Amino acid sequence: MSRLREMHGGKEYDPDWHHRMRGQGRYAELIAARFRLASQRLGFHEPPHALRTDIFRRPPVDSRQMSLL
């Protein structure tokens, strides 16, 4: 049996909602653990920086550009 089938209960494709993109079993757990460790190592679980709008300016109006309105 292929690893794909092992992760999806013996099927290559499961059209059921909430089952398609989720795996089960040893290989799915291994992939999830590797992803979790890599994302922690790369800092993806840190809270995002606060959004600062004070550093942006409107671009100057270019009279050569026609309005889309």
SULJO-V478681 format. One record per helix or strand of 2 or more residues. SS is the DSSP state (a for helix, b for strand). FROM is the first residue (numbers start at 1). TO is the last residue. If there is no record, write none. Layout:
ss:SS from:FROM to:TO
ss:SS from:FROM to:TO
This chain:
ss:a from:3 to:7
ss:a from:26 to:41
